[in-house]
Amino acid sequence: MSELSEKTPFAITLKPKTSLENHTGAWRTLKPAYAFHEPPCSATCPAGERCRDWLFLAENGDYQAAWAKVMQDNPFPATMGRVCYHTCEGACNRGQLDEPVGINSVERFLGDEALKQKWKVPAPKERSGRKVLIVGSGPAGLSAAYHLALLGHEVTVLESSAAPGGMMRYGIPKYRLPRAVLDAEIQRIADLGVRIVLNHAVQDLEKEMADGSYDAVFLGVGAQLARRAYIPAGDSAHILDAVSVLRSMEGEEKPRLGRRVVVYGGGNTAVDVARSVRRMGAEPLIVYRRTRQKAPAHSFEIEEAAEEGVSMKWLSTIADAEEGKVRIEKMVLDEEGNPKPTGEYETITADSVVLALGQETDLGFLGGVKGLKTDAGAIVVDQKMMTTRAGIFAGGDAVKDVRNVTVAIGHGKRAARAIDCWLRGTEYQEPVRGRPAAFERLNTWYFADAPKTERPLLDMVRRQTTFEEVLKGLTADNALYEARRCMSCGNCFECDNCYGVCPDNAIVKLGPGLGYQINYDFCKGCGICANECPCGAIDMKKEDI
C-alpha cells in the first residue's frame, strides 16, 4: 500500500484541501455569462421605447424615474397611453403565459402622474448655437423639436393651424384624447425653449430658408387631405370628408350632418367619425366593401363603436346618393378574397354621407426645393430620415411608412438624432440591444398567475351622449401591480436564484443594483444558473481555449 493511500480516506485520490484551494473551474467546457437581451416589447415599439427598463423602475414604485426613462424616447406618455395601439403588448412574452402586461396602461399612469405632480424635463446645460426649422406641429414635428431642444439646438416650429398638435388634435376625438392632456404635454416641449408659430402656412419652403437663418430643416407635415371617391350624386346630396368633419369638432359649432349619417370606409378614422356623430345624437351607419375581419380599423375600436350603437354594413359599397337617399350595392368575396359587385341594391334614407377613405399629404410647398425627390405623394428619405436634399429631413405621414402617432413620434426622434449628428459632423451609433429575449429562454415556473388589470370604461349613457373620455386610467396601486407583472425578459432583476442554486458557490453578490459576478476559478459550467434564471439573462458560452 502506498504512503498516499495510508494517509488519505477511501476513494480520495488527491491530497485533501479546502474547496478554496481546488480551482474546480478548470474542469468546464462551457461558462455562464450575464447578458442583456432585447425584449420583444422594446423591439416592436415604433417609438423605440425601452419598455422593460421603465417597467422595472415602475415596479419598484419609483414612478418619476420610470417617467424620466420614457421621456428619453417619447415626449408624450400621457397622450400615447391613450391613443397608441400598443404593438408592444401584442409581442409581450407574458401573453404566452397568461395575458400581456398592460404596458400602455402603465405608460398612461406615468404620463398622468407627471402632469399631476408637475414633473419637469431638465433643460440642456449647453446650447449648440445651431437653428433648426420644423414644418408641422404634429407628433413627428413635436417629437423632433423635443429631442433637438434637449440636444441644445434652437428650434422653431411653423404650424398652419390655430393650435398645435396636428392630427393628434384634429384627427383624434376628445373622447379618446382630452385636449387638456395634449395641451399640457405640448406646453412641456415649449418650456424647453421650442418656439411654436401658429397660423403660419408654409407656401414655399425654399423661400422660408432663403435668408439662411436655419442650419437644418425637418418636414413633419401630416396627411390632412382627404382621398375622394367618385360617387354619382345629385346637386343637393350632402357629402363631406372625414378629415373636415373631425376637424370641425374642435370648434364650438359642431357640423350639421342631420339625423341619419352614412360613413363610407372601414378604417379607424371612419370609426372615429361614426362614434363622434353618435354622441351628437345622430344615427351613424358604417358602410365598408370588405368584411369586418378585413376592415383596417382595430377590432377593439369596432367593438366599442358597436356597443355605443353604431350600425355597420359590411360587404357593401355606395353606388350613388341623392337628397335624403343613398343606394348601396351588395358585394361578395371572390376566390382570392377581393370584393366584387353583385348587382343587388338597397336604398336607405340618409341626411349626409361622410367619406373616410384615407388621407394624403399636401406637398405643394416643396415645388421649388431643388434636389428634393418625392414618390407617389411621399417624400423620399434614407435610413437617417434625410431627404435627397442635404440638410432637409422628413418623417411622419410625409414619408412612406405606417401612419399612426407612435410611428411618427419614432420618426421625429430618429430624425432629431440624425440632424444633430449632421450638424456636428458625426455619426449616430445605435446602442447595442442584444439578442432577442425569446419566451423559450424564460423559466416561467417562477412567475405566478396574475391576470391583466382591466381599465374601467365610462358608463354607456355618457358614452353615447357626451365627449367625456371613455377609457379610464389606473390607480397607483393597480399600476404598481401591473408593472410587477413584467417578467423582465432578458434583463437580470437580482432575484438571487443563480446565487442560491449554484453548487460551487461561484456567484458573488455585488450589492443592491450592482448585480452579480461569477468567480470562474470555481464555476464548473454546469449551467444550473442559466436554467434557473427566470428572465433568461444568463448565457452559456464556450470556454476560451
Secondary structure, DSSP 8 states (H G I E B T S, - for coil): --HHHHHS-TT--S----TTTS-GGGG-SEEEEE---B-HHHHT-TT---HHHHHHHHTTT-HHHHHHHHHTT-S-HHHHHHH---HHHHH-GGGGTSS---HHHHHHHHHHHHHHHT------SS----EEEEE--SHHHHHHHHHHHHTT-EEEEE-SSSSS-THHHHTS-TTTS-HHHHHHHHHHHHTTT-EEE-S---S-HHHHTTT---SEEEE-----EE------B-TT--EEEHHHHHHHTTSSS-----SEEEEE--SHHHHHHHHHHHHTT-EEEEE-SS-TTT-SS-HHHHHHHHHTT-EEE-SEEEEEEETTEEEEEEEEE-TTS-EEEEEEEEEEE-SEEEE-S-EE---GGGTT-TT--EETTEE-B-TTSBBSSTTEEE-GGGSSS--SHHHHHHHHHHHHHHHHHHHHT---------SB--GGGS-GGGS---------B--HHHHHH----SB----HHHHHHHHTT---TTS----SHHHHH-TT--EEE--TTT-EEE-TTT-----HHHHH-TT--EEEEE---
